[in-house]
Amino acid sequence: MTTQTTQYRLEQKRDVSAGFPGPKSAELASRRNAVVAGGVASSVPVYVADADGGIITDVDGNSFIDLGSGIAVTSVGASDPAVVAAVQEQVAKFTHTCFMVSPYESYIAVAEKLAELTPGDHEKRSVLFNSGAEAVENAVKVARIATGRTAVVAFDHAYHGRTNLTMGLTAKANPYKSSPAGSFGPFAPEIYRVPMSYPYREESGIAGKFTGEDAARRAITMIEKQVGAENVAAILIEPIQGEGGFIVPAEGFLPALAAWAKEKGVVFIADEVQSGFCRTGSWFASEHDGVVPDIITMAKGIAGGMPLSAITGRAELMDAVHPGGLGGTYGGNPVACAAALAAIETMQAQDLSARARHIEEQVMGRLRKLAEEVDIIGDLRGRGAMLAMEFVKPGTGATTKEPNPEATKEIAAACLQEGVIILTCGTYGNVVRLLPPLVIGDELLADALDVLEAAIRKVAA
């Protein structure tokens, strides 16, 4: 980060002295209840007036440190000057023509950037969409056309979206696929689920340690016996799982799966919707494992908060689809493309991959010491600025590892009361995930960690 940008971020402070939810937020909540569907939930009971860097300010004047980044979206900040300028300039020219009707240069420029930044030096092609779920759906479409097969393999703890196909690919039932009121199904067919490598919760292997290769062998055996390699169009996996609990697979797991896929003619799709664009300390999380996906799906951090997603893949796969088989009215909207080009420029100019690694050092240094002193932190994991703590019941960390969602909720609530927004996740609801903007200043981050540590100590006492 430049000195100027760093200083600007350091001047931001949290301040919840006005109390919340204040009268203006309460009024908006009342209006919301009258017109917004009850199925749309919000984890923070205030309404935003302004946001940037690491601070969100509500309509009543309270300021919160943001460790969620809109779920890993505003990596360059919620109003990055370069993104703002690019959007304003584009809006003044035209807001939409539909690339499938009247194309424009910025769509091509984004595709060129994606060919440059995504892993591998092979020839690539890209298609732009609006959301991560759209990207995943279209990656599956490409894989099926290119291979002539239909089966798709997904993993335990996976999250891929809320459309019909992506709900089927997602592992967690409530709230994404069903609730006590019923199911959103039936879901799309030809989806098969196999075990993920989850190091913290693996049983011991034959040699006393269950390795990444062991976990891959377990998954591959299940695929071959229950599905048949000849029927599999694609393996779809998050290199670091998101909603499932920020699960980082054991070393060797992803390379073994990718090697098997290549041998069997199966398309290896890396869902990097949450982990992409410098979030893990590299442009893409696949790079940590030396894996080059056949297709990679992207969204969230790609465009500084504007709705844009993409799939980038091997040219022979992407070009297997007939003209007109891919697209969408708003896909690659020119305003979103302008924002993406500016956001990527900010990431490169400020070396936000290095910044993410610095955030990891700052956060994990604090949390490792804390984990030695409290017994409800079962596991610390993650990479870069995609970090998590898994909470367990007191005294169970080394034995049953019993999930502790109650403590997780208490910690999140305690942090919010002190002006720090954190997110929870995990199949068992017992994981706190930290996704600060990559441009957050050190002092602001340290302030947030002080609050988080105090909350954990209080709940653990």
Buried (B, 14 or more C-beta within 10 A) or exposed (E): BEEEBBEBBBEBEBEBEEEBBBEBBBBBBEEBEEEEEEEEEEEBEBBBBEBBBBBBBBBBBBBBBBBBBBBBBBBBBBBBBBBBEBBEEBEEEEEEEBBEEEEBEBBBBBBEBBBEBBBBEEEBBBBBBBBBBBBBBBBBBBBBBBBEBBBBBBBBBBBBBBBBBBBBBBBBEEEBBBEEEEEBEEBBEBBBBBEBBBBBBBEEEEEEEBBBBBBBBBBBEBBBEEBEBEBBBBBBBBBBBBBBBBBBBBBBBBBBBBBBBEEBBBBBBBBBBBBBBBBBBBBBBBBBBEBBBBBBBBBBBBBBBBBBBBBBBBEEBBBBBEEEEBBBEBBBBBBBBBBBBBBBBBBBEBBBBBBBBBBBEBBBEBBEEBBEEBBBBBBBBBBBBBBBBBBBBEEBBEEEBBBBBEBBBBBBEBBBEBBBBBBBBBBBBBBBBBBBBBBBBBBBBEBBBEBBBBBBEEBBE
